[in-house]
């Protein structure tokens, strides 16, 4: 019973701390995402959990060491927090699918392909160069390329919803490129896992890729022909049963995808698309929005909990993070801008696409974990540790930078857009606010 009580207290601290972080962000008119991450760092095992050894003092009241007791309350990466973070990703991408039905996806397939290919070529290529420069090896370069290539579907989706961009023209290239990236990363992770395993499981990796592609085709067929079933599955007058059915279907399909080596985010996106053609979209948005935002907060706090600030004490790691930010923030801005132009958007909207694609997040952390799993076998232990530390710091900086750029896009556009318009054709092309 004591353990259960402690778990409830930990859960209360997590939600309460996230609520305080949200209040602070709202008061100073800033994006809440960096504050969620920051509160996770401060209350996590690497900061609050290390308080006694860091202070080397004992403040005792009636025989109770207050510092040690406070440290014992540090948030940990428990099973609930980890699963809650997964649910946050799933619900964010489910909502993305609700806004992006299959007809719209098929209609924009050529643009998605072109914009996604530009995004991949520019950013994966830059990542390969950065990784080779830092680590002088093919596998480290390949892992680094994945870390810097993939934007954060979860953070970007949360940001465009919070900022009201979801109904704007720039949302289409943003969402289309994210879909392209998530499909690419399913194949990339299978290849990376084989390489980290020493290259002896290439056949198994190819089989895994086949399974992943097959599952995605099944989802695509389900979206194409399952509208009537999706409509009937949510037919009920009870909000309780409605929410339970929607969550059951979405989370179950996402879980099956994860078991098969497919991104749970991609699966949730397809489920959202399946429901986007039904009459239940309005109810889904209204009833699931609080759950989406609650578990999204858990996801961002989870990133903070996993972040050990001491990883950045190494000068080489700090230099690598700085090099990554300086090199790859501009490449995402450029590829995003070009993607917007491929969608025939004006200069202002295209700049906004570039700003939106800058954020990195959850998949970069997964790739970093792959590096650790290869320590001592396919990778030198020191190299694996450095790649992991680089990824954590890089994601932290880019998540803050990306959300900040999106929030202050109007100011940036006021400076950049006139110059770009002159460079493009010399004719002003005003966009909507």
PEGI-V383641 format. One record per backbone hydrogen bond with DSSP energy under -1.0 kcal/mol. CO is the residue of the C=O (numbers start at 1). NH is the residue of the N-H. E is the energy in kcal/mol with one decimal. If there is no record, write none. Layout:
# PEGI-V383641
<<CO NH E> <CO NH E>>
This chain:
# PEGI-V383641
<<1 5 -2.4> <2 6 -2.5> <3 7 -2.3> <4 8 -2.1> <5 9 -2.3> <6 10 -2.8> <7 11 -2.3> <8 12 -2.5> <9 13 -2.7> <10 14 -2.4> <11 15 -2.4> <12 16 -2.7> <13 17 -3.0> <14 18 -2.2> <15 19 -2.2> <16 20 -2.1> <17 21 -2.6> <18 22 -2.4> <19 23 -2.0> <20 24 -2.5> <21 25 -2.4> <22 26 -2.3> <23 27 -2.3> <24 28 -1.9> <25 30 -2.9> <32 36 -2.1> <33 37 -2.1> <34 38 -2.5> <35 39 -2.4> <36 40 -1.8> <37 41 -1.9> <38 42 -2.6> <39 43 -2.2> <43 75 -3.6> <44 47 -1.0> <44 49 -1.9> <48 51 -1.5> <50 54 -2.2> <51 55 -2.7> <52 56 -2.7> <59 66 -3.6> <61 64 -1.5> <64 61 -2.2> <65 69 -2.4> <66 70 -2.5> <67 71 -2.4> <68 72 -2.0> <70 73 -1.0> <71 74 -1.9> <76 78 -2.2> <78 82 -2.5> <79 83 -2.8> <80 84 -3.3> <81 85 -2.3> <82 86 -1.9> <83 87 -2.6> <84 88 -2.0> <85 89 -2.0> <86 90 -2.6> <87 91 -2.8> <88 92 -2.1> <89 93 -2.3> <90 94 -2.1> <91 95 -2.2> <92 96 -1.5> <93 97 -2.1> <94 98 -1.7> <95 99 -1.0> <97 100 -1.3> <101 105 -2.1> <102 106 -3.1> <103 107 -2.4> <104 108 -1.6> <106 109 -1.5> <108 112 -3.1> <109 113 -2.6> <110 114 -2.3> <111 115 -3.0> <112 116 -2.7> <113 117 -2.0> <114 118 -2.2> <115 119 -2.3> <116 120 -2.5> <117 121 -3.0> <118 122 -2.5> <119 123 -2.1> <120 124 -2.3> <122 126 -1.7> <123 127 -2.2> <124 128 -2.3> <125 129 -2.1> <126 130 -2.5> <127 131 -2.9> <128 132 -2.4> <129 133 -2.2> <130 134 -2.3> <131 135 -2.8> <132 136 -1.8> <137 141 -1.7> <138 142 -2.4> <139 143 -2.5> <140 144 -2.6> <141 145 -2.4> <142 146 -1.6> <143 147 -2.1> <144 148 -2.2> <145 149 -1.6> <146 150 -1.6> <152 156 -2.3> <153 157 -2.3> <154 158 -2.3> <155 159 -2.3> <156 160 -2.8> <157 161 -1.7> <158 162 -2.5> <159 163 -2.7> <160 165 -1.7> <160 166 -1.3> <165 168 -2.2> <168 171 -1.2> <169 172 -1.0> <170 174 -1.6> <171 175 -3.0> <172 176 -2.7> <173 177 -2.3> <174 178 -1.9> <175 179 -2.2> <176 180 -2.0> <177 181 -2.6> <178 182 -2.5> <179 183 -2.0> <180 184 -2.3> <181 185 -2.6> <183 187 -1.0> <184 188 -2.6> <185 189 -2.6> <186 190 -1.0> <187 191 -2.0> <188 192 -3.2> <189 193 -2.4> <190 194 -1.6> <191 195 -2.4> <192 196 -2.8> <193 197 -1.7> <194 199 -2.5> <195 198 -1.6> <201 205 -2.5> <202 206 -2.5> <203 207 -2.2> <204 208 -2.3> <205 209 -2.4> <206 210 -2.2> <207 211 -2.4> <208 212 -2.5> <209 213 -2.7> <210 214 -2.7> <211 215 -2.6> <212 216 -2.2> <213 217 -2.1> <214 218 -2.1> <215 219 -2.4> <216 220 -2.4> <217 221 -2.4> <218 222 -2.5> <219 223 -2.4> <220 224 -2.1> <221 225 -2.6> <222 226 -1.6> <226 230 -2.8> <227 231 -2.5> <228 232 -2.4> <229 233 -2.5> <232 235 -1.5> <238 242 -2.1> <239 243 -2.5> <240 244 -2.3> <241 245 -2.5> <242 246 -2.3> <243 247 -2.8> <244 248 -2.6> <245 249 -2.5> <246 250 -2.3> <247 251 -2.8> <248 252 -1.8> <249 253 -2.3> <250 254 -2.0> <251 255 -2.3> <252 256 -2.4> <253 257 -2.2> <254 258 -2.1> <255 259 -2.0> <256 260 -1.8> <257 262 -3.1> <258 261 -1.2> <263 267 -1.9> <264 268 -2.4> <265 269 -2.0> <266 270 -2.0> <267 271 -2.2> <268 272 -2.5> <269 273 -2.1> <270 274 -2.1> <271 275 -1.8> <272 276 -1.1> <275 278 -1.6> <280 284 -2.8> <281 285 -2.5> <282 286 -2.2> <283 287 -2.8> <284 288 -2.1> <285 289 -1.1> <288 292 -2.8> <289 293 -2.5> <290 294 -2.1> <291 295 -2.5> <292 296 -2.0> <293 297 -1.7> <294 298 -1.4> <295 299 -2.0> <296 300 -2.0> <297 301 -2.5> <298 302 -2.4> <299 303 -1.6> <300 304 -1.5> <301 305 -2.5> <302 306 -2.0> <304 307 -1.1> <308 311 -2.2> <309 312 -1.7> <310 313 -1.6> <314 318 -2.0> <315 319 -2.3> <316 320 -2.6> <317 321 -2.7> <318 322 -2.5> <319 323 -2.5> <320 324 -2.6> <321 325 -2.6> <322 326 -2.7> <323 327 -2.3> <324 328 -2.7> <325 329 -1.8> <328 332 -1.6> <329 333 -1.9> <330 334 -2.6> <331 335 -2.8> <332 336 -2.6> <333 337 -2.0> <334 338 -2.7> <335 339 -2.3> <336 340 -2.2> <337 341 -2.0> <338 342 -2.1> <339 343 -1.1> <340 345 -2.3> <341 344 -1.8> <346 350 -2.2> <347 351 -2.5> <348 352 -1.9> <349 353 -1.7> <350 354 -1.9> <351 355 -2.3> <352 356 -2.2> <353 357 -1.7> <359 152 -1.8> <361 365 -1.3> <362 366 -1.5> <363 367 -2.2> <364 368 -1.9> <365 369 -1.9> <366 370 -1.6> <367 371 -1.7> <368 372 -1.6> <369 373 -1.8> <370 374 -1.0> <372 375 -1.6> <374 377 -1.8> <374 379 -2.3> <379 376 -2.6> <380 384 -2.6> <381 385 -2.4> <382 386 -2.0> <383 387 -2.6> <384 388 -2.3> <385 389 -2.6> <386 390 -2.9> <387 391 -2.6> <388 392 -2.4> <389 393 -2.3> <390 394 -3.0> <391 395 -2.7> <392 396 -2.1> <393 397 -2.5> <394 398 -2.9> <395 399 -2.4> <396 400 -1.7> <397 401 -3.0> <398 402 -2.8> <399 403 -1.8> <400 404 -2.0> <401 405 -2.6> <402 406 -2.1> <403 407 -2.2> <404 408 -2.2> <406 409 -1.3> <408 412 -1.8> <409 413 -3.2> <410 414 -1.9> <412 416 -2.8> <413 417 -2.0> <416 420 -2.2> <417 421 -2.9> <418 422 -2.0> <419 423 -1.9> <420 424 -2.6> <421 425 -2.4> <421 426 -2.5>>
